[in-house]
Amino acid sequence: MKNVTHSFVFLAHWPSAGSFGLNTDILATNLINLTVVVGVLIFFGKGVLKDLLDNRKQRILSTIRNSEELRRGTIEQLEKARIRLQKVELEADEYRMNGYSEIEREKANLINATSISLEQLEKSKNETLFFEKQRAMNQVRQRVFQQAVQGALGTLNSCLNTELHFRTIRANIGILGSMEWKR
């Protein structure tokens, strides 16, 4: 501590003109450098720091305001929900009192509707089975017909030779030619 005060005293008695000297006291020069750096930081940084703190303060205040508004809104919603709950409880009591007879009526209606639906489904099932049976029979007929036609074509192709082919073609051409002359 004594060295620090001596360095300030040394600066006070520094000759102002003429000679230039070097201060070899490390503690005194570091203290001077630190003082200058801290002074510069405080001088130039206080505006930035003040702006940062003001921004932070505004964000905190707006967050508090928003929280208060949300709290008020939540309280209002809670009150509305309580009122709605009371109304629903009253309606539930009314339904409970009137509901048993209504349940029995609905049960009877449901049983009747179900039996009608079952009858319609049974009718639809029978119709579907009939149509499927008809379709299967038609498919069998078509296959039998196709096989018969293919068998006939096979027989015709095996029985026909080229001479018979040419005679049949000539006869057909003659018939077509005579039909044209008659017109």
BAFI-3210 file (N, C-alpha, C; in Angstrom, 3 decimals, decimal comma, padded with zeros to 6 digits):
// residues 183
n [1|2|3|4|5|6|7|8|9|10|11|12|13|14|15|16|17|18|19|20|21|22|23|24|25|26|27|28|29|30|31|32|33|34|35|36|37|38|39|40|41|42|43|44|45|46|47|48|49|50|51|52|53|54|55|56|57|58|59|60|61|62|63|64|65|66|67|68|69|70|71|72|73|74|75|76|77|78|79|80|81|82|83|84|85|86|87|88|89|90|91|92|93|94|95|96|97|98|99|100|101|102|103|104|105|106|107|108|109|110|111|112|113|114|115|116|117|118|119|120|121|122|123|124|125|126|127|128|129|130|131|132|133|134|135|136|137|138|139|140|141|142|143|144|145|146|147|148|149|150|151|152|153|154|155|156|157|158|159|160|161|162|163|164|165|166|167|168|169|170|171|172|173|174|175|176|177|178|179|180|181|182|183]
n.u [000,812|001,948|003,711|001,984|000,949|003,298|003,833|001,868|002,572|005,011|004,193|003,060|005,229|006,566|008,681|007,661|008,702|011,318|012,780|012,493|011,238|011,353|009,082|009,798|008,537|006,539|004,062|002,907|002,688|000,978|-001,301|-001,939|-002,449|-004,637|-006,466|-006,864|-007,965|-010,286|-011,574|-012,014|-013,677|-015,868|-016,664|-017,300|-018,863|-021,032|-023,341|-024,169|-024,546|-026,537|-028,602|-029,006|-029,857|-032,175|-033,711|-034,022|-035,447|-037,827|-038,761|-039,199|-041,188|-043,213|-043,684|-044,662|-047,008|-048,373|-048,678|-050,368|-052,650|-053,268|-053,794|-056,082|-057,819|-057,921|-059,117|-061,639|-062,499|-062,576|-064,650|-066,777|-066,769|-067,482|-070,105|-071,273|-070,917|-072,646|-075,100|-075,113|-075,118|-077,663|-079,250|-078,524|-079,617|-082,336|-082,531|-081,929|-084,126|-086,209|-085,261|-085,392|-087,853|-087,678|-085,459|-086,441|-088,364|-086,684|-085,195|-087,121|-087,764|-085,308|-085,027|-087,158|-086,358|-084,008|-084,923|-086,407|-084,338|-082,859|-084,670|-084,737|-082,078|-081,985|-083,738|-082,345|-080,069|-081,090|-081,959|-079,497|-078,213|-079,859|-079,362|-076,627|-076,664|-078,018|-076,164|-073,971|-075,066|-075,430|-072,783|-071,853|-073,387|-072,367|-069,727|-070,150|-071,298|-069,165|-067,267|-068,617|-068,758|-066,036|-065,370|-066,918|-065,721|-063,195|-063,785|-064,786|-062,514|-060,764|-062,062|-062,276|-060,582|-058,147|-059,194|-061,966|-062,326|-061,743|-063,839|-066,071|-065,610|-065,732|-068,395|-069,726|-068,869|-070,069|-072,769|-072,894|-072,280|-074,471|-076,439|-075,854|-076,388|-079,097|-080,095]
n.v [-001,178|001,129|001,509|002,137|004,607|006,035|005,999|007,659|009,992|010,285|010,776|013,246|014,893|014,873|016,046|018,559|019,468|019,023|016,538|013,083|010,183|006,773|004,788|002,383|000,957|-001,688|-002,252|000,281|001,155|-000,786|-000,311|002,243|001,747|-000,004|001,689|003,566|001,921|000,972|003,417|004,232|002,159|002,561|005,106|004,842|002,537|002,910|003,953|001,923|-000,130|001,055|001,197|-001,549|-002,361|-000,803|-001,864|-004,479|-003,950|-002,923|-005,195|-006,912|-005,473|-005,464|-008,185|-008,659|-007,099|-008,479|-010,936|-010,197|-009,448|-011,908|-013,343|-011,986|-012,569|-015,342|-015,626|-014,559|-016,454|-018,678|-017,994|-017,893|-020,554|-021,747|-020,804|-021,947|-024,618|-024,844|-024,453|-026,683|-028,716|-028,314|-028,851|-031,504|-032,675|-032,302|-033,847|-036,310|-036,725|-036,769|-038,536|-041,386|-042,450|-041,543|-042,956|-045,558|-045,322|-044,692|-046,991|-048,916|-047,874|-048,170|-050,958|-051,652|-050,350|-051,727|-054,335|-053,934|-053,134|-055,516|-057,224|-055,992|-056,332|-059,120|-059,558|-058,190|-059,769|-062,217|-061,440|-060,747|-063,227|-064,591|-063,104|-063,572|-066,311|-066,403|-065,042|-066,788|-069,007|-067,923|-067,456|-070,098|-071,033|-069,387|-070,315|-073,008|-072,562|-071,231|-073,297|-075,144|-073,733|-073,460|-076,162|-076,811|-075,122|-076,241|-078,770|-078,060|-076,838|-078,988|-080,700|-079,331|-078,925|-077,474|-077,483|-077,722|-075,368|-073,429|-073,950|-073,273|-070,539|-069,598|-070,170|-068,492|-066,029|-066,061|-066,006|-063,488|-061,918|-062,377|-061,224|-058,602|-058,089|-058,272|-056,091]
n.w [000,000|000,690|-001,402|-003,475|-002,737|-002,764|-005,485|-006,510|-005,302|-006,470|-009,097|-008,745|-008,254|-010,588|-013,023|-015,232|-017,642|-019,959|-019,132|-019,861|-018,435|-017,312|-015,653|-013,464|-011,587|-011,190|-009,952|-009,683|-012,350|-013,430|-011,926|-012,778|-015,503|-015,261|-014,047|-016,064|-018,087|-016,788|-016,383|-019,049|-019,892|-018,183|-018,966|-021,741|-021,742|-020,061|-021,252|-023,000|-021,152|-019,599|-021,504|-021,971|-019,425|-019,203|-021,300|-020,361|-018,030|-019,129|-020,492|-018,337|-016,970|-018,930|-019,086|-016,528|-016,671|-018,700|-017,421|-015,340|-016,797|-017,965|-015,649|-014,718|-016,842|-016,614|-014,127|-014,720|-016,617|-014,964|-013,226|-015,044|-015,811|-013,399|-013,095|-015,365|-014,677|-012,492|-013,800|-015,486|-013,586|-012,479|-014,745|-015,107|-012,853|-013,464|-015,801|-014,714|-013,103|-014,986|-016,767|-016,553|-017,498|-020,098|-020,939|-020,978|-023,023|-025,192|-025,266|-026,035|-028,560|-029,827|-029,822|-031,509|-033,888|-034,389|-034,842|-037,196|-038,884|-038,912|-040,223|-042,734|-043,481|-043,660|-045,799|-047,809|-047,874|-048,811|-051,368|-052,481|-052,467|-054,306|-056,663|-056,952|-057,374|-059,820|-061,406|-061,268|-062,576|-065,127|-065,823|-065,953|-068,103|-070,130|-070,242|-071,022|-073,508|-074,800|-074,799|-076,418|-078,825|-079,353|-079,626|-081,900|-083,791|-083,778|-084,786|-087,331|-088,427|-088,490|-090,263|-092,614|-095,602|-097,823|-100,434|-100,040|-098,655|-100,649|-102,462|-100,917|-100,498|-103,141|-103,731|-101,944|-102,876|-105,349|-104,563|-103,317|-105,519|-107,191|-105,672|-105,893|-108,527|-108,570|-107,415]
ca.u [000,000|002,846|004,257|000,966|000,895|004,551|003,796|001,070|003,404|006,036|003,572|002,802|006,490|007,200|009,009|006,761|009,364|012,735|013,293|011,527|011,736|010,616|008,702|010,121|007,735|005,527|002,771|002,384|002,301|-000,217|-002,418|-002,281|-003,063|-005,957|-007,318|-007,208|-008,859|-011,577|-012,178|-012,501|-014,819|-016,997|-017,086|-017,952|-019,766|-022,193|-024,512|-024,593|-025,044|-027,804|-029,588|-029,296|-030,659|-033,503|-034,431|-034,361|-036,484|-039,066|-039,227|-039,727|-042,453|-044,237|-044,002|-045,521|-048,320|-049,012|-049,056|-051,541|-053,789|-053,598|-054,395|-057,456|-058,586|-058,098|-060,112|-062,942|-062,859|-062,910|-065,989|-067,726|-066,816|-068,263|-071,523|-071,686|-070,982|-073,883|-076,214|-075,055|-075,558|-079,121|-079,801|-078,295|-080,633|-083,607|-082,459|-081,956|-085,508|-087,064|-084,529|-085,672|-088,935|-087,128|-084,556|-087,264|-088,925|-085,594|-084,835|-088,146|-087,579|-084,080|-085,314|-087,998|-085,536|-083,049|-085,635|-086,706|-083,064|-082,516|-085,546|-084,273|-080,821|-082,298|-084,315|-081,237|-079,200|-081,760|-081,904|-078,112|-077,963|-080,564|-078,629|-075,347|-076,986|-078,306|-074,907|-073,178|-075,677|-075,113|-071,371|-071,733|-073,958|-071,409|-068,578|-070,585|-071,468|-067,828|-066,647|-069,301|-068,323|-064,645|-065,393|-067,433|-064,665|-062,133|-064,277|-064,816|-061,135|-060,130|-062,754|-062,105|-059,268|-058,011|-060,102|-063,301|-062,260|-061,825|-065,181|-066,995|-065,357|-066,256|-069,859|-070,146|-068,624|-071,139|-074,027|-072,795|-072,335|-075,839|-077,229|-075,584|-077,063|-080,541|-080,409]
ca.v [000,000|002,263|001,701|002,768|006,036|006,627|006,207|008,856|011,133|010,381|011,429|014,649|015,621|014,601|017,311|018,730|019,745|018,765|015,172|011,997|009,076|005,535|004,337|000,958|000,355|-002,479|-002,081|001,619|001,248|-001,631|000,392|003,363|001,159|-000,511|002,848|004,135|000,981|001,008|004,719|004,210|001,256|003,201|006,265|004,425|001,422|003,201|004,130|000,592|-000,832|001,679|000,750|-002,956|-002,444|-000,248|-002,866|-005,578|-003,445|-002,847|-006,561|-007,426|-004,787|-005,947|-009,557|-008,544|-006,634|-009,596|-011,930|-009,671|-009,556|-013,329|-013,731|-011,475|-013,363|-016,675|-015,515|-014,408|-017,751|-019,555|-017,627|-018,346|-022,016|-022,095|-020,543|-022,980|-025,870|-024,830|-024,670|-028,076|-029,566|-028,205|-029,593|-032,928|-033,113|-032,393|-035,022|-037,497|-036,935|-037,092|-039,405|-042,814|-042,782|-041,283|-044,069|-046,712|-045,067|-044,803|-048,411|-049,575|-047,403|-048,782|-052,376|-051,700|-049,966|-052,816|-055,476|-053,537|-053,196|-056,930|-057,756|-055,449|-056,996|-060,493|-059,453|-057,812|-060,946|-063,188|-060,915|-060,849|-064,630|-064,909|-062,502|-064,275|-067,611|-066,126|-064,687|-068,016|-069,820|-067,273|-067,706|-071,502|-071,098|-068,781|-071,217|-074,159|-072,072|-071,011|-074,601|-075,737|-073,001|-073,835|-077,537|-076,771|-074,531|-077,245|-079,812|-077,476|-076,636|-080,275|-081,314|-078,528|-078,898|-076,281|-077,578|-077,405|-073,942|-072,648|-074,106|-072,494|-069,116|-069,298|-070,189|-067,268|-064,893|-066,142|-065,563|-062,035|-061,317|-062,434|-060,302|-057,274|-057,955|-058,185|-054,754]
ca.w [000,000|000,773|-002,743|-004,303|-002,402|-003,228|-006,935|-006,768|-004,890|-007,501|-010,249|-008,419|-008,309|-011,872|-013,688|-016,342|-018,904|-019,997|-019,172|-020,038|-017,653|-017,308|-014,323|-013,406|-010,529|-011,879|-009,293|-009,967|-013,758|-013,619|-011,320|-013,670|-016,698|-014,881|-013,802|-017,368|-018,765|-016,094|-016,673|-020,426|-019,925|-017,523|-019,767|-022,977|-021,516|-019,227|-022,121|-023,450|-019,972|-019,236|-022,480|-021,700|-018,201|-019,491|-022,095|-019,460|-017,135|-019,909|-020,719|-017,066|-016,706|-019,869|-018,676|-015,332|-017,139|-019,405|-016,418|-014,640|-017,705|-018,055|-014,372|-014,709|-017,808|-016,057|-013,050|-015,378|-017,192|-013,851|-012,758|-016,071|-015,730|-012,201|-013,395|-016,313|-013,922|-011,716|-014,731|-015,939|-012,476|-012,399|-015,878|-014,859|-011,899|-014,187|-016,673|-013,876|-012,668|-016,133|-017,669|-016,490|-018,442|-021,437|-021,250|-021,318|-024,348|-026,161|-025,334|-026,854|-029,936|-030,348|-030,082|-032,711|-035,042|-034,628|-035,450|-038,579|-039,619|-039,106|-041,266|-044,014|-043,802|-044,069|-047,140|-048,694|-047,986|-049,680|-052,726|-052,932|-052,756|-055,538|-057,782|-057,091|-057,963|-061,229|-062,061|-061,383|-063,630|-066,403|-066,114|-066,359|-069,451|-071,056|-070,400|-071,810|-074,877|-075,354|-075,060|-077,563|-080,017|-079,610|-080,129|-083,273|-084,617|-083,898|-085,711|-088,673|-088,900|-088,777|-091,383|-093,818|-096,220|-098,653|-101,597|-099,540|-098,327|-101,888|-103,023|-100,077|-100,769|-104,483|-103,664|-101,241|-103,779|-106,344|-103,930|-103,140|-106,853|-107,682|-104,874|-106,383|-109,820|-108,334|-106,917]
c.u [000,860|003,442|003,263|000,921|002,163|004,517|002,947|001,840|004,477|005,470|003,335|004,079|007,219|007,511|008,208|007,496|010,806|013,087|012,137|012,058|010,806|010,322|008,906|009,353|006,533|004,158|002,149|001,922|001,076|-001,456|-002,875|-002,992|-004,474|-006,937|-007,765|-008,214|-010,239|-012,288|-012,756|-013,731|-016,056|-017,533|-017,865|-019,012|-021,001|-023,454|-025,066|-025,202|-026,396|-028,901|-029,982|-030,182|-032,064|-034,338|-034,897|-035,504|-037,832|-039,630|-039,838|-041,078|-043,556|-044,636|-044,927|-046,915|-049,078|-049,489|-050,300|-052,789|-054,232|-054,272|-055,844|-058,343|-058,883|-059,144|-061,508|-063,409|-063,256|-064,315|-067,055|-067,885|-067,620|-069,757|-072,059|-071,824|-072,268|-075,095|-076,263|-075,509|-077,075|-079,784|-079,643|-079,310|-081,992|-083,622|-082,538|-083,392|-086,386|-086,472|-084,933|-086,780|-088,456|-086,207|-085,362|-087,884|-087,865|-085,171|-085,818|-088,001|-086,356|-084,291|-086,150|-087,174|-084,550|-083,731|-085,992|-085,443|-082,653|-083,377|-085,096|-082,964|-081,051|-082,845|-083,220|-080,300|-079,796|-081,728|-080,494|-077,766|-078,631|-079,798|-077,290|-075,564|-077,255|-077,017|-074,032|-073,741|-075,366|-073,654|-071,155|-072,260|-072,962|-070,217|-068,938|-070,719|-070,108|-067,149|-067,291|-068,857|-066,883|-064,551|-065,860|-066,389|-063,531|-062,529|-064,282|-063,408|-060,462|-060,767|-062,505|-060,684|-059,224|-058,961|-061,509|-063,399|-062,481|-063,217|-066,195|-066,827|-065,929|-067,785|-070,376|-069,947|-069,714|-072,451|-074,018|-072,886|-073,737|-076,745|-077,039|-076,298|-078,561|-080,931|-080,735]
c.v [001,247|002,574|002,427|004,255|006,735|006,892|007,414|010,110|011,370|011,087|012,904|015,467|015,401|015,911|017,417|018,968|019,315|017,313|014,178|010,804|007,882|005,143|002,836|000,248|-000,349|-002,277|-000,737|001,709|000,386|-000,955|001,541|002,819|000,650|000,640|003,457|003,222|001,000|002,322|004,759|003,308|001,890|004,333|005,813|003,331|001,755|003,410|002,789|-000,183|-000,268|001,241|-000,701|-003,104|-001,891|-001,240|-004,026|-005,172|-003,402|-004,243|-007,152|-006,794|-005,276|-007,384|-009,549|-008,097|-007,766|-010,668|-011,480|-009,790|-011,016|-013,823|-013,261|-012,287|-014,752|-016,663|-015,385|-015,739|-018,739|-019,263|-018,088|-019,860|-022,465|-021,910|-021,623|-024,332|-025,946|-025,093|-026,132|-029,013|-029,522|-028,987|-031,097|-033,469|-033,270|-033,629|-036,307|-037,792|-037,404|-038,182|-040,857|-043,213|-042,566|-042,423|-045,295|-046,547|-045,230|-046,257|-049,164|-049,159|-048,039|-050,254|-052,511|-051,383|-051,066|-053,998|-055,162|-053,618|-054,632|-057,559|-057,275|-056,103|-058,426|-060,499|-059,138|-058,992|-061,968|-062,739|-061,044|-062,288|-065,054|-064,370|-063,192|-065,643|-067,448|-065,830|-065,923|-068,909|-069,235|-067,510|-069,147|-071,666|-070,537|-069,701|-072,434|-073,762|-071,862|-072,337|-075,281|-075,078|-073,376|-075,268|-077,582|-076,203|-075,517|-078,330|-079,293|-077,321|-077,958|-080,942|-080,573|-078,670|-077,696|-076,310|-077,198|-075,927|-073,099|-072,749|-073,278|-071,010|-068,745|-069,241|-068,927|-066,047|-064,881|-065,645|-064,058|-061,329|-061,298|-061,484|-058,877|-057,044|-057,756|-056,788|-053,922]
c.w [000,000|-000,591|-003,638|-004,014|-002,839|-004,726|-007,276|-006,363|-005,947|-008,736|-009,984|-008,526|-009,615|-012,537|-014,972|-017,654|-018,816|-020,103|-019,314|-019,286|-017,722|-015,886|-014,295|-012,298|-011,180|-011,262|-009,637|-011,413|-014,050|-013,059|-012,206|-014,914|-016,396|-014,662|-015,117|-018,084|-018,117|-016,366|-018,078|-020,536|-019,300|-018,388|-021,016|-022,750|-020,726|-020,055|-022,577|-022,292|-019,542|-020,194|-022,243|-020,472|-018,420|-020,296|-021,227|-018,535|-017,872|-020,188|-019,467|-016,758|-017,644|-019,525|-017,467|-015,747|-017,836|-018,431|-015,660|-015,513|-017,843|-016,776|-014,310|-015,652|-017,274|-014,944|-013,656|-015,968|-016,100|-013,336|-013,759|-016,011|-014,508|-012,453|-014,339|-015,610|-013,112|-012,612|-015,176|-014,828|-012,315|-013,530|-015,664|-013,865|-012,584|-015,087|-015,861|-013,445|-013,828|-017,016|-017,666|-017,453|-019,882|-021,874|-021,667|-022,703|-025,430|-026,345|-026,220|-028,315|-030,577|-030,683|-031,350|-033,959|-035,396|-035,291|-036,899|-039,435|-039,892|-040,195|-042,646|-044,436|-044,281|-045,495|-048,161|-048,919|-048,938|-051,136|-053,304|-053,283|-054,069|-056,752|-058,018|-057,738|-059,461|-062,000|-062,264|-062,492|-065,006|-066,783|-066,580|-067,785|-070,476|-071,286|-071,258|-073,277|-075,538|-075,685|-076,270|-078,864|-080,350|-080,148|-081,577|-084,215|-084,819|-084,879|-087,136|-089,237|-089,234|-089,998|-092,690|-094,337|-097,154|-099,849|-101,186|-099,195|-099,584|-102,507|-102,240|-100,346|-102,131|-104,454|-102,988|-102,116|-104,858|-105,791|-103,776|-104,484|-107,388|-106,899|-105,388|-107,710|-109,643|-107,869|-108,057]
res [m|k|n|v|t|h|s|f|v|f|l|a|h|w|p|s|a|g|s|f|g|l|n|t|d|i|l|a|t|n|l|i|n|l|t|v|v|v|g|v|l|i|f|f|g|k|g|v|l|k|d|l|l|d|n|r|k|q|r|i|l|s|t|i|r|n|s|e|e|l|r|r|g|t|i|e|q|l|e|k|a|r|i|r|l|q|k|v|e|l|e|a|d|e|y|r|m|n|g|y|s|e|i|e|r|e|k|a|n|l|i|n|a|t|s|i|s|l|e|q|l|e|k|s|k|n|e|t|l|f|f|e|k|q|r|a|m|n|q|v|r|q|r|v|f|q|q|a|v|q|g|a|l|g|t|l|n|s|c|l|n|t|e|l|h|f|r|t|i|r|a|n|i|g|i|l|g|s|m|e|w|k|r]
***
